[in-house]
Amino acid sequence: MNISKIKTIPLLMVAIFSFVIQPSMLIAATFTISDREPIEFANADLTVTHKKRDSVNKVVRKKQREMDVMRKNELESSMKIEGAAKGPAVVESSGQVVNDETTVTQVEDNSVEQIMVGGVHVSVTRRKPAPSLEERLWKMYSEGKLTEIEQTIAAQQSKDVKWSPPKELIGLLVLLRADKKLLAAQEKGDYQLALDMYSKNPASFGCDRIGWAFFLAEAQVRAKQPQLALGTYQRLLKTCNDDAKMASLEHSQGIITSDKWQPMVLGQLGGSYKGDNRERLDKLYYKVLLQKIQEASDYKRYKEAHELGLKLQPMVYKYDDTLAAEIIGWSFFRGKYFENGLENFDYAFKKTHSPDALRGKVFCLGETGRYDELDETVEENKTMLTKEGVVKDVLPMMVGNALTKKNHIRALALLDELEAIRPLTMSELSMRGWAYYHYEKFDLAAKQFQDLYELKPDREVAKGWYYALTRGGNNTEIKRLVNELGDPFRSFVHQEESSQGMASNALGGVSTDVLASVEEPFVRYAFLTKLHNGQGAPTMFSRMVLRKHMLEGNTSEGNHEFNIKYERVTIDAGNGFIAIDPFLNPVPAGVAPGFTVGTMQTVPGQLNYAIPNIQTKYYGTEWSIGYGYHGDGTLYGELGQVLIPSAINDEWKWRVGYARAFDKDSWQFEFYRQPLRDTLISYMGTTDPYLGIQKWGQVQRKGISVAYTRSMSHKMTFGGNFATEMRTGHNVSANRNMAAYASLTRDISPRGFSYFAVGPYGRWQQAKMNQNHYTVGHGNYYSPQRLLDWGLASSFMTDTGKTWLMQADVSLGKQSVWEGSSPLFPTGLPPVAGIPTIYPSSANHEYHFSFQVAGVYALTERWRISAEYKNSRVKSTSKDPAKAALVPMQEHAFMFSATYHFDDRGEFLTRGDFPAFRLNPLY
């Protein structure tokens, strides 16, 4: 007997799977979603899409049971008994119980089934009913034919307007349509879509769709709404199950800031989590502690970091977290808990052989004084340490260990090895000097300390140099150096030899009172003159001669130095002519036109004639008092006043600064307020020659400057400075000025030179507005809107220790200058009809050359004379005939001085014998 077979189709399996997976996994789905917008289903209740996952699962299971009952009823109604046979019932293992007495066994034929009814074999033939529309829709959904579903529903609704598809099916379709949009947005980085969807339907970002809730939080952070993102995570922590809560904490670590994330984790520690979730929470707490120790270490709260590190250490071993061990190790190292740091670095290095762990280990070994273990560790890992650049940091500790053990040969060998990697620092060069000394290579030791003293003359270096010369029997050299170098070498020798009753040996009988001070008191007379011609026609206010007679006194006591200066000043702008406005003051009869004054470019339409009563000569004084403290660095200050009767009141001047030199670097910072001595207008001010009432000028520079020098090697040096200042004056528009300079030089010192440096330089200058004009409101000083200058420079000085000394600076370069247009009266005077109101802009390229040379000569042990000369020229290279014909801008300056020391200074000269102010700082 042939028996029909019924095959049950799991229609809802795909629907269940597609709903319960997280959105981030939807990309792996095998079915295709249409790009069209979802169909608007009539009378559809879509609330099912917003229920919890468990509610939807119940709906799916109920649907499955309904389909099973329907199939059973169809089977019973279609059975036809074709025959029966008596005998015992046979029930196969694959049978399905239909009722208490009936068993159905499925056979090969899908349309025939074999049943036992009351012990009688019965053959049953089943008619296959046509599947219902709802069944076909669910089958399409299980096969992923979403577009076909929409088309089928639309077709049925066009036939029967009262018909509506299953609510559950519509809900799942709408849900997947939203998933598709969010997935596309996530791939494109379109976070705004998540914000828009959330504003319309917040329930779509709940616990059952936690992946999209995470996407929403990311979108809120990117939209600069971190507080909303925090609220999203807090909502998940309140409403979701334990798995989702842990996922929220893990995800939020990389999204919100640590100060918001840490309290969320700490707030969950008291929860009743079990199993894997408790483990996950413990791991998050561990990460919180790691963040806290990094924060404490960064803010130098080392005691707090130490306590956190001790609490973390067992967790590090539990999670076998070698990276965390390194983090904790460096925190201990910064807090000087070197033993604890060594324990963590040692653990990490044994596990991973990490270069960073090795670096920390060797540093801690050095700090804890375990030099033998340090040497052994370095030798075993020399290749790695060299590759990672750590050897250069470790070798100095090994040198110190060798010196401690008096193994001076090894110390010298290690220093040679270090020097092959990088230049030695001052302290390392000092180590080499002492190694030579103890190895009884006194000539090499003396040479080493001499080189060091030239780089940084301090007491410790003087000590090494003196001891090396003494052991080498060079007492004559010591006496010469005492006279030449002064302090601190001289004061150390005095202290050392006076304690041995040998002061007269090296000092030539100089009194101890003199040796106790940094420098002998002195007085100095100086005369200087400066001639400045601005580029253009020779005019009264672009040309100025400045002369000064100066008296200076200086004295020192210990680290304190006091200085006072008095200057008699003469300013002469020559017999000039002024270009005036012909409308305001027409040319008087019989007066011939004169030269243009005050601006390099005349305003078109101006007429020129002489005005005989303008003041062009001024006499007066300047004074200043200064103080300096010489410790590890030099702190200095100066206060003074310009007392030159002129059209405008007198002005104060001052400066305060600090300078300090390190092993390879030196810094200088200065705040200042100084007069601008470019022209007569900027220096003294003037009275309007038109009416004799309006006064303007006398510009003050108020700003800050920073200078930096770095010795990149024994021969290469980088130097630079930057200054920014405000320039303000009486009835002059305020102007901001900035300038920077940088150079890279190489010392090529031939024999006979203390240094001879050559290299490129660059200079930049910028002013807010162009003040390079002569009218009310302008300061009549050089103020380009942009200046770029580049070229070569050289500086040299002859060897010290002689009765004469020379120093020079030379530069050659090319600069590009842009000057903007400027109002005729920038402080707001009304324009005059028919007269141009704007000075035109200009652009120019110029070559310039400058040199400055100075010399000093020791007449006796107390008298020095010195002289200095400077010359600089700037010439336009413009192809514009009007600009090319301009007279070159040039400056000449000369100074002579005579200095008398109140006690013997010695006849051998040092750099300190040059006048401190020189030429440049005076302007």
C-alpha positions in Angstrom: 0.0 0.0 0.0 1.4 3.4 -1.0 1.2 6.0 1.7 1.4 9.8 1.1 4.2 11.9 2.9 3.8 15.4 4.2 6.8 17.7 4.3 6.6 20.5 6.9 8.3 23.8 5.8 9.9 26.0 8.5 8.4 29.2 7.2 9.4 31.5 10.1 13.0 30.4 10.8 14.6 33.2 8.7 12.2 35.8 10.2 13.2 34.7 13.7 16.9 34.8 12.9 16.8 38.2 11.1 15.1 39.8 14.1 17.2 38.5 17.0 20.6 39.2 15.5 22.3 42.5 16.3 22.2 45.2 13.6 25.9 45.0 13.2 25.5 41.4 11.9 22.9 42.2 9.3 25.6 42.7 6.6 25.9 38.9 6.5 22.3 38.3 5.6 21.8 36.3 2.4 18.5 37.9 1.3 18.2 41.0 -0.8 16.3 44.1 0.4 14.7 46.4 -2.1 16.0 50.0 -2.4 12.4 51.3 -2.8 10.6 52.9 0.1 8.4 50.5 2.1 4.8 50.1 1.0 2.2 51.9 3.0 0.0 48.9 4.2 -3.6 49.7 4.9 -4.8 49.4 8.5 -1.4 48.1 9.5 -0.6 48.2 13.2 3.3 48.4 13.4 3.7 48.5 17.1 5.1 45.0 17.0 8.3 46.3 15.6 9.0 48.2 18.8 8.3 45.3 21.2 11.0 43.5 23.1 12.7 40.5 21.4 10.9 38.0 23.7 7.5 39.4 22.7 8.2 38.9 19.0 9.5 35.4 19.6 6.1 34.5 21.2 4.3 35.8 18.2 6.5 33.6 15.9 6.0 30.5 18.1 2.2 31.0 18.1 2.2 31.3 14.3 4.1 28.0 14.1 1.6 26.2 16.3 -1.3 27.5 14.2 0.3 26.2 11.0 0.8 22.7 12.6 -2.9 22.5 13.6 -4.0 23.5 10.2 -1.8 20.8 8.6 -3.2 18.2 10.9 -6.8 19.0 10.1 -6.0 18.9 6.4 -4.5 15.5 6.8 -7.4 14.0 8.6 -10.0 15.3 6.1 -8.2 14.0 3.1 -7.6 10.4 4.3 -9.2 7.5 2.2 -9.1 4.0 3.5 -8.0 1.8 0.6 -7.8 -1.5 2.6 -6.9 -3.0 5.9 -5.2 -6.1 7.2 -5.5 -7.7 10.6 -2.5 -8.3 12.8 -0.5 -6.5 15.4 0.3 -2.8 14.9 3.8 -2.0 13.8 5.0 1.5 14.9 8.3 2.7 13.3 10.7 4.9 15.2 10.2 7.8 12.8 6.4 7.8 13.3 4.3 10.6 14.6 1.5 10.0 17.0 -1.8 11.3 15.7 -4.1 10.1 18.4 -4.1 7.3 21.0 -4.6 4.5 18.4 -3.2 5.9 15.3 0.4 6.2 14.1 1.5 7.8 10.9 4.7 6.7 9.2 6.2 8.9 6.4 7.5 6.9 3.5 9.4 7.8 0.3 6.3 8.9 -1.6 5.4 12.5 -0.6 1.6 11.9 -1.5 1.0 8.5 0.3 1.2 7.8 4.0 0.8 4.5 5.9 -1.1 4.6 9.2 -2.2 2.1 11.9 -5.8 2.5 13.1 -6.9 0.1 15.9 -4.2 -2.4 14.8 -5.3 -2.3 11.2 -2.9 -1.1 8.4 -4.5 1.6 6.4 -3.2 3.3 3.2 -4.1 7.1 3.1 -3.9 9.3 0.0 -3.7 13.1 0.8 -4.8 15.8 -1.6 -2.3 18.7 -1.5 -4.4 21.9 -0.8 -3.2 25.1 -2.5 -1.3 27.2 0.1 -3.1 30.3 1.3 -2.0 33.9 0.5 -0.8 34.4 4.1 1.3 31.1 3.9 2.8 32.2 0.6 3.8 35.6 2.1 5.5 33.9 5.0 7.2 31.5 2.7 8.5 34.5 0.6 9.7 36.1 3.8 11.6 32.9 4.8 13.2 32.9 1.4 14.2 36.6 1.6 12.0 37.7 -1.2 11.0 41.0 0.3 10.5 42.9 -2.9 8.1 40.1 -4.1 6.3 40.3 -0.8 5.6 44.0 -1.3 4.5 43.4 -4.9 2.1 40.6 -3.8 0.6 42.7 -1.0 0.1 45.6 -3.3 -1.6 43.4 -5.9 -3.9 41.9 -3.3 -4.9 45.2 -1.9 -5.7 46.5 -5.4 -8.1 43.5 -5.7 -9.6 43.6 -2.2 -9.3 47.0 -0.4 -10.6 45.4 2.9 -7.8 42.8 3.0 -4.7 43.6 5.0 -1.6 41.5 5.5 -0.5 40.0 8.9 0.5 42.7 11.4 3.5 40.6 12.4 4.8 40.4 8.9 4.5 44.1 8.3 6.3 44.9 11.5 9.2 42.7 10.5 9.4 44.3 7.0 9.4 47.8 8.5 12.0 46.7 11.0 14.3 45.4 8.3 13.8 48.5 6.2 15.0 50.6 9.1 17.9 48.3 9.5 18.8 48.7 5.9 18.9 52.5 6.2 21.0 52.4 9.4 23.4 49.9 7.9 23.9 52.1 4.8 24.4 55.1 7.0 26.9 53.3 9.2 28.9 52.2 6.1 28.9 55.8 4.8 29.5 57.4 8.2 26.2 59.3 8.0 25.6 59.7 11.7 22.9 62.4 11.2 20.5 59.7 10.0 20.6 58.0 13.3 19.9 61.3 15.1 16.9 62.0 12.7 15.5 58.5 13.2 15.9 58.7 16.9 14.0 62.0 17.1 11.0 60.4 15.3 11.0 57.0 16.9 13.2 56.6 20.1 11.9 53.1 20.8 13.7 51.8 17.7 17.0 52.2 19.6 16.1 50.1 22.6 17.6 47.0 24.2 16.3 44.7 21.4 18.2 46.8 18.9 21.3 47.6 21.0 23.7 47.7 18.1 21.8 50.7 16.7 21.7 52.3 20.2 25.5 52.1 20.2 25.5 53.8 16.7 23.2 56.5 18.1 25.6 57.2 20.9 28.5 57.6 18.5 26.3 60.0 16.4 25.6 62.0 19.5 29.2 62.4 20.4 30.1 63.4 16.8 27.3 66.0 16.9 29.1 67.4 20.0 26.3 66.2 22.3 28.3 64.1 24.8 25.7 64.5 27.5 23.1 62.9 25.3 25.4 60.0 24.5 26.0 59.5 28.2 22.2 59.5 28.6 21.8 56.8 25.9 24.3 54.5 27.8 22.6 55.2 31.1 19.2 54.3 29.6 20.6 51.0 28.4 22.1 50.3 31.9 18.7 50.9 33.5 16.4 48.9 31.1 18.5 46.1 29.5 19.5 42.6 30.6 22.9 41.9 32.1 24.5 40.9 28.8 23.4 44.2 27.2 24.6 46.2 30.2 28.1 44.8 29.9 28.1 45.3 26.2 27.1 49.0 26.8 29.9 49.5 29.3 32.4 47.9 26.9 31.3 49.9 23.9 31.1 53.2 25.8 34.8 53.1 26.8 35.9 54.2 23.4 33.1 56.7 22.9 32.6 58.9 26.0 35.4 60.6 28.0 37.0 58.7 30.9 35.6 61.1 33.5 32.1 60.0 32.4 32.9 56.4 31.7 34.6 55.5 35.0 31.6 56.4 37.2 29.3 54.3 35.0 31.6 51.3 35.6 32.0 52.0 39.3 28.2 52.4 39.7 27.7 48.8 38.5 30.1 47.1 40.9 27.4 46.6 43.5 25.1 44.9 41.0 24.1 41.2 41.2 26.1 40.1 38.2 27.1 36.4 37.9 29.3 34.2 35.8 30.7 35.7 32.6 29.1 39.1 33.2 30.8 39.4 36.6 34.1 38.5 34.9 33.4 41.2 32.2 32.6 43.8 34.9 35.8 42.9 36.8 37.8 43.4 33.6 36.2 46.8 33.1 37.0 47.8 36.7 40.6 46.8 36.0 40.6 49.1 33.0 39.2 51.9 35.1 42.1 51.5 37.5 44.6 51.6 34.6 43.1 54.9 33.4 43.3 56.3 36.9 47.0 55.4 37.4 47.8 57.0 34.1 45.9 60.2 35.1 47.6 60.3 38.5 51.0 59.8 36.9 50.4 62.5 34.2 49.4 65.0 36.8 52.4 64.0 39.0 50.2 62.6 41.8 52.8 60.0 42.4 51.7 58.8 45.8 48.2 58.2 44.5 49.7 56.4 41.5 51.8 54.2 43.7 48.7 53.1 45.7 46.8 52.3 42.5 49.8 50.4 41.1 50.0 48.2 44.2 46.2 47.5 43.8 46.6 46.7 40.1 49.6 44.4 40.3 47.6 41.2 41.2 45.2 42.0 38.4 48.1 42.3 36.0 49.2 38.8 36.8 45.6 37.5 36.6 45.1 38.9 33.1 48.7 38.3 32.1 48.7 42.0 30.8 52.3 42.8 30.0 51.4 46.2 28.5 49.7 47.2 31.7 52.8 46.1 33.6 54.9 48.5 31.5 52.4 51.3 32.1 52.5 50.7 35.9 56.2 50.4 35.8 56.7 53.8 34.2 54.3 55.3 36.7 56.4 53.9 39.5 59.6 55.1 37.8 58.3 58.7 37.5 57.3 58.6 41.2 60.8 57.3 42.1 59.5 54.0 43.3 62.2 52.2 41.4 62.0 48.8 43.2 58.3 48.5 42.3 59.0 49.7 38.8 61.8 47.2 38.4 59.4 44.3 39.4 56.9 45.3 36.7 59.4 45.9 34.0 61.1 42.6 34.8 57.8 40.7 34.6 56.9 42.3 31.2 60.4 41.8 29.7 60.5 38.1 30.7 57.1 37.6 29.0 57.5 39.6 25.8 61.1 40.8 25.4 59.6 44.3 24.8 62.1 47.1 24.1 60.2 49.5 26.3 60.2 47.0 29.2 63.9 46.5 28.7 64.4 50.3 28.7 62.5 50.6 32.0 64.4 47.7 33.5 67.8 49.0 32.8 66.9 52.5 34.0 65.5 51.1 37.3 68.6 48.9 37.7 70.7 52.1 37.4 68.5 54.1 39.8 68.6 51.3 42.4 72.4 51.0 42.2 72.4 47.4 40.8 75.2 48.3 38.4 76.5 44.7 38.0 73.1 43.5 37.0 72.8 46.5 34.8 76.1 45.7 33.0 75.0 42.1 32.6 71.6 43.0 31.2 73.1 45.5 28.8 75.6 43.1 27.5 73.0 40.3 27.0 70.7 42.6 25.1 73.1 45.0 23.4 71.7 44.4 19.9 68.1 45.3 21.0 69.2 48.3 23.1 71.3 49.6 20.2 68.5 49.2 17.7 66.0 50.9 20.0 68.4 53.8 20.7 68.6 53.0 24.4 72.3 52.3 24.6 73.0 56.1 24.5 70.9 56.5 27.7 72.3 53.5 29.5 76.0 53.9 28.8 76.3 57.0 31.1 75.1 54.9 34.0 77.6 52.2 33.1 80.3 54.9 32.9 79.4 56.0 36.4 79.6 52.5 37.6 83.0 52.0 36.1 84.2 55.2 37.7 82.8 54.1 41.1 84.8 50.9 40.8 87.8 53.0 39.7 87.9 51.1 36.4 88.9 54.2 34.5 90.0 52.3 31.4 86.6 50.8 31.0 84.9 54.2 31.7 87.0 55.8 28.8 86.1 52.9 26.5 82.4 53.3 27.3 82.5 57.0 26.7 84.2 56.4 23.3 81.4 53.9 22.5 78.8 56.5 23.5 80.5 59.3 21.5 80.3 57.1 18.4 76.4 57.1 18.9 75.9 60.8 19.8 77.8 63.8 21.0 78.7 63.7 24.7 76.8 66.0 27.1 78.6 68.4 29.4 78.4 65.9 32.3 79.7 63.1 30.2 82.6 65.2 29.0 83.3 66.0 32.7 83.3 62.2 33.4 85.9 61.8 30.6 88.0 64.5 32.1 87.9 62.9 35.6 88.6 59.5 34.0 91.7 60.9 32.3 92.7 62.5 35.6 92.5 59.3 37.7 94.2 57.4 34.9 97.0 60.0 35.3 96.7 61.4 31.8 96.8 64.9 33.2 97.5 66.7 29.9 94.4 65.0 28.3 92.4 65.8 31.4 93.4 69.5 31.3 92.5 69.8 27.6 89.1 68.2 28.3 88.3 70.6 31.2 89.6 73.6 29.1 87.2 72.7 26.3 84.4 72.4 28.9 85.2 75.7 30.5 85.0 77.5 27.2 81.5 76.0 26.7 80.3 76.6 30.3 82.6 78.4 32.8 81.4 77.0 36.1 83.1 76.2 39.4 83.0 72.4 39.0 84.8 72.5 35.6 87.3 75.0 37.0 88.0 72.5 39.8 88.8 69.7 37.4 90.9 72.0 35.2 92.9 73.3 38.2 93.6 69.9 39.6 94.7 68.5 36.2 97.1 71.5 35.7 98.4 71.2 39.3 99.1 67.4 39.0 100.7 68.1 35.6 103.0 70.8 37.2 101.6 73.7 35.1 101.7 76.4 37.7 102.7 79.1 35.2 99.7 78.2 33.2 97.4 78.5 36.2 98.7 82.0 36.9 98.1 83.1 33.3 94.6 81.7 33.4 93.8 83.4 36.7 94.6 86.8 35.1 92.9 85.9 31.8 89.7 84.2 32.9 88.6 85.9 36.1 85.8 84.1 38.0 84.8 81.4 38.7 88.3 80.0 37.8 90.0 82.7 39.8 87.9 82.5 42.9 88.3 78.7 43.0 92.1 78.9 42.7 92.2 81.6 45.4 90.1 79.4 47.8 92.1 76.3 47.0 95.6 77.8 47.2 94.9 80.2 50.0 94.0 77.2 52.1 97.4 75.8 51.4 99.3 79.1 51.9 100.1 79.3 48.2 98.0 82.2 47.1 100.9 84.3 45.8 102.1 81.4 43.6 99.3 81.5 41.0 97.7 84.9 41.8 100.8 87.1 41.6 100.0 88.7 45.0 96.5 89.9 44.1 94.5 90.7 47.2 91.8 88.3 48.5 89.2 91.1 48.5 89.4 91.4 44.8 89.2 87.7 44.2 86.0 87.4 46.3 84.0 89.5 43.8 82.7 88.4 40.4 84.4 91.4 38.7 86.4 94.4 39.8 84.5 97.7 40.0 85.2 99.9 37.0 84.2 103.1 35.3 83.9 103.6 31.5 83.6 106.5 29.2 82.2 106.0 25.7 81.5 108.1 22.7 79.3 106.9 19.8 77.8 108.4 16.7 75.3 106.9 14.3 74.2 108.2 10.8 71.0 106.7 9.4 69.7 107.5 5.8 66.4 106.1 4.8 66.0 104.8 1.3 64.7 107.5 -1.1 65.6 111.1 -1.5 67.7 112.6 1.3 65.0 114.0 3.6 64.9 115.5 7.0 63.0 112.8 8.8 64.5 109.8 6.9 67.9 111.0 7.9 69.2 111.3 11.5 72.5 111.7 13.2 72.7 110.5 16.8 75.6 111.2 19.1 76.1 110.1 22.7 78.7 110.7 25.4 78.3 108.1 28.0 79.6 107.5 31.5 79.1 104.0 33.1 79.9 102.6 36.5 79.8 99.0 37.5 80.4 97.1 40.8 79.8 93.6 42.1 79.5 91.9 45.4 79.2 88.1 45.4 76.5 87.1 43.0 75.1 90.7 42.8 76.0 93.2 40.2 75.0 96.9 40.0 75.3 99.2 37.1 74.5 102.9 36.4 74.7 104.8 33.1 74.4 108.5 32.2 74.2 109.6 28.5 74.4 113.0 26.9 72.4 112.9 23.7 72.4 115.0 20.5 70.0 114.4 17.7 70.4 116.2 14.4 68.1 115.7 11.4 69.9 118.4 9.3 68.4 121.4 7.6 65.4 119.9 5.8 62.4 120.8 3.8 58.8 119.7 4.2 56.3 118.7 1.6 53.0 120.3 2.5 49.5 120.3 1.2 49.1 123.1 -1.4 45.4 123.5 -0.5 45.9 124.1 3.2 49.1 126.2 2.9 49.9 127.4 -0.7 53.5 128.1 -1.7 54.5 131.5 -0.6 55.7 133.9 -3.3 59.4 133.7 -3.8 59.9 130.4 -2.1 61.5 127.7 -4.3 60.3 124.1 -4.1 62.3 121.9 -1.7 62.8 118.2 -1.0 60.2 115.7 0.0 60.1 114.9 3.7 59.0 111.9 5.9 57.9 109.3 3.4 59.8 107.3 0.8 56.9 107.8 -1.7 55.3 111.1 -2.1 51.6 111.5 -2.5 50.8 112.5 -6.0 49.8 116.2 -6.2 51.9 117.4 -3.3 54.0 120.5 -3.7 57.2 121.0 -1.9 58.7 124.2 -0.3 60.9 125.1 2.6 59.6 125.8 6.1 62.3 127.6 8.0 61.0 127.3 11.6 60.8 123.5 12.0 63.0 122.1 14.9 65.5 119.6 13.7 68.0 119.5 16.5 67.5 118.2 20.1 69.8 118.0 23.1 69.2 116.1 26.3 70.0 113.1 28.5 69.2 109.5 29.2 69.9 107.6 32.4 69.4 104.1 33.7 70.3 101.9 36.7 70.6 98.2 36.5 70.8 95.1 38.7 71.8 91.5 38.0 71.9 88.4 40.0 74.2 85.6 38.8 73.2 82.2 40.1 72.4 79.1 38.0 71.0 81.7 35.6 71.1 85.4 35.4 68.2 87.6 36.5 68.6 91.2 35.4 66.6 94.4 35.3 67.1 98.0 34.2 65.1 101.2 34.8 65.7 104.6 33.1 64.3 107.7 31.5 64.6 109.8 28.3 65.0 113.4 29.4 65.3 115.3 26.1 63.2 118.5 25.8 60.9 118.2 22.8 57.4 118.7 21.7 56.2 115.7 23.8 56.8 114.8 27.4 59.7 112.6 28.6 59.3 108.8 28.6 60.3 106.0 31.0 62.3 103.0 29.7 62.8 99.6 31.4 63.6 96.0 30.8 63.5 92.8 32.9 64.9 89.5 31.8 66.3 86.1 32.7 69.0 84.1 30.9 70.2 80.6 31.6 72.6 78.1 30.0 72.3 74.4 30.2 74.6 71.6 28.9 73.6 72.1 25.3 70.9 74.8 25.4 70.6 78.4 26.5 67.5 80.6 26.9 66.8 84.2 27.4 63.5 85.9 28.1 63.0 89.7 28.3 60.1 92.1 28.8 60.8 95.7 27.8 59.6 99.2 27.2 62.1 101.2 25.1 62.1 104.3 22.8 62.0 103.6 19.0 65.2 105.5 17.7 64.6 105.1 13.9 64.0 108.7 13.0 63.5 112.0 14.7 59.7 111.6 14.6 59.8 108.2 16.2 62.4 109.2 18.8 61.4 112.7 19.8 58.2 113.6 18.1 57.5 116.9 16.4 55.0 119.7 15.9 52.8 120.1 12.8 54.6 122.7 10.7 51.4 123.7 8.9 49.7 125.3 11.9 52.2 124.8 14.7 49.6 123.2 17.0 49.2 119.4 16.3 52.0 117.3 18.0 52.7 113.7 17.3 55.4 111.0 17.4 57.8 109.7 20.2 57.0 106.0 19.7 57.5 103.4 22.5 58.2 99.7 21.9 56.5 97.5 24.6 56.9 93.7 24.2 58.6 90.4 24.9 61.5 88.7 23.3 62.7 85.1 23.5 66.2 83.9 22.4 67.3 80.3 22.2 70.6 78.6 21.3 71.3 74.9 21.0 74.7 73.2 20.5 73.7 70.4 18.1 77.3 69.1 18.2 80.8 70.4 19.0 80.7 72.3 15.7 77.1 72.9 14.8 74.9 75.5 16.6 71.3 76.5 16.1 70.2 80.0 17.2 67.0 81.9 17.0 64.9 84.6 18.6 61.3 85.9 18.4 59.8 89.2 19.5 56.3 90.6 19.6 55.6 94.2 20.6 53.1 97.0 20.5 54.3 100.4 19.2 52.4 103.3 20.5 53.0 107.1 20.5 51.5 110.5 21.0 48.8 111.0 18.4 50.2 107.9 16.5 48.1 104.9 15.6 48.9 101.8 17.6 50.8 99.2 15.7 51.6 95.5 16.4 55.1 94.4 15.2 56.5 90.8 15.2 59.9 89.6 14.1 61.8 86.3 14.2 65.3 85.2 13.3 67.0 81.8 13.0 70.4 80.6 12.0 72.4 77.4 11.7 76.2 77.8 12.0 79.2 75.6 11.8 82.4 76.4 13.7 85.4 76.2 11.4 87.8 77.8 13.8 91.3 78.0 12.3 94.4 78.4 14.6 94.3 81.7 16.5 90.5 81.9 16.7 88.3 81.2 19.7 85.5 80.6 17.3 84.7 81.2 13.6 81.1 80.4 12.8 79.6 80.4 9.3 76.1 79.5 8.2 72.7 80.4 6.7 70.1 82.5 8.4 66.5 83.6 7.8 64.6 86.6 9.1 60.9 87.5 9.1 59.1 90.7 10.1 55.5 91.8 10.0 53.6 94.9 11.1 49.8 95.4 11.3 49.9 98.7 9.4 52.4 100.8 7.4 53.7 103.6 9.6 56.6 104.6 7.3 55.2 108.1 6.5 55.3 111.7 7.7 51.8 113.0 8.5 49.9 113.3 11.7 49.1 109.8 13.0 52.1 108.1 11.4 55.2 107.2 13.5 57.6 107.7 10.6 59.3 104.4 11.2 60.0 101.3 9.1 57.1 98.9 9.5 56.7 96.6 6.5 53.5 94.4 6.3 55.8 91.5 5.4 59.6 91.2 5.2 61.4 88.0 4.3 65.1 88.0 4.5 67.6 85.1 3.9 71.4 84.9 3.3 74.7 83.9 4.8 76.3 85.2 8.0 79.6 84.7 9.8 80.9 85.6 13.2 84.4 85.2 14.7 86.6 86.1 17.6 90.3 85.7 18.0 91.9 83.6 20.8 91.6 84.9 24.3 94.5 85.1 26.7 96.3 87.9 24.8 96.6 91.7 25.3 94.3 92.3 22.3 91.1 90.7 21.1 89.0 91.2 18.0 85.5 90.2 17.1 83.4 90.6 13.9 80.0 89.8 12.4 79.3 89.8 8.6 76.1 89.1 6.7 75.0 89.2 3.0 71.5 88.5 1.9 68.4 89.3 -0.1 65.1 90.5 1.2 61.6 90.9 -0.1 59.5 93.7 1.4 55.8 94.4 1.0 54.4 97.7 2.4 50.6 98.2 2.4 48.7 101.3 1.6 48.0 103.6 4.4 45.6 106.5 5.1 47.1 110.0 4.8 45.9 110.7 8.4 45.4 107.3 10.1 44.2 108.8 13.4 41.1 110.2 11.7 41.7 113.7 10.6 39.2 114.6 7.9 40.3 114.3 4.2 40.6 117.5 2.2 38.7 117.8 -1.1 40.8 117.2 -4.1 43.8 115.8 -2.2 44.7 112.1 -2.3 43.9 110.4 1.0 45.9 107.2 0.7 49.6 106.5 0.5 50.0 103.8 -2.1 51.3 100.3 -1.4 54.6 99.0 -2.6 56.6 95.8 -3.1 60.3 95.6 -3.5 63.3 93.2 -3.5 66.6 94.3 -2.0 70.1 93.2 -1.5 71.8 94.1 1.8 75.2 93.8 3.2 76.3 94.4 6.8 79.5 94.1 8.8 80.5 95.0 12.3 84.0 94.8 13.8 85.2 95.5 17.3 88.6 95.4 19.1 89.8 95.8 22.6 93.4 96.4 23.9 94.9 96.1 27.4 97.0 99.2 28.0 97.8 98.1 31.5 96.4 95.7 34.1 93.7 98.3 34.9 93.2 100.2 31.6 91.4 99.0 28.5 90.5 100.8 25.3 88.1 99.5 22.7 86.6 100.6 19.4 83.7 99.3 17.2 82.5 100.2 13.7 79.3 99.1 11.9 78.2 99.6 8.3 75.0 98.3 6.6 73.5 99.1 3.2 70.2 98.1 1.5 69.9 98.5 -2.3 66.7 98.0 -4.3 66.8 95.4 -7.2 63.4 96.5 -8.6 63.1 96.8 -12.4 60.9 99.8 -11.8 63.1 102.8 -12.8 61.5 105.0 -10.1 62.5 102.4 -7.4 65.8 101.4 -8.8 66.9 105.1 -8.8 66.3 105.4 -5.0 69.2 106.3 -2.9 70.3 103.1 -0.9 69.3 103.0 2.7 72.5 102.9 4.8 73.7 103.2 8.3 77.1 104.0 9.8 77.9 103.7 13.5 81.1 104.1 15.4 82.0 103.8 19.1 85.1 104.4 21.2 85.5 103.6 24.9 88.1 103.7 27.7 87.7 101.5 30.8 89.4 101.9 34.2 89.3 99.0 36.8 89.8 100.0 40.4 92.1 97.1 40.9 94.4 95.0 38.7 92.5 93.1 36.1 95.4 91.5 34.5 96.7 92.1 31.0 95.2 89.1 29.3 91.8 89.8 27.8 88.6 87.8 27.7 85.3 88.2 26.0 84.0 90.1 29.1 86.4 93.0 28.3 84.1 94.2 25.5 81.6 96.8 26.6 78.4 94.9 27.5 76.1 97.3 25.6 78.1 97.3 22.3 76.4 99.1 19.3 73.2 97.2 18.5 71.4 97.3 21.9 71.6 101.1 21.9 69.0 101.3 19.2 
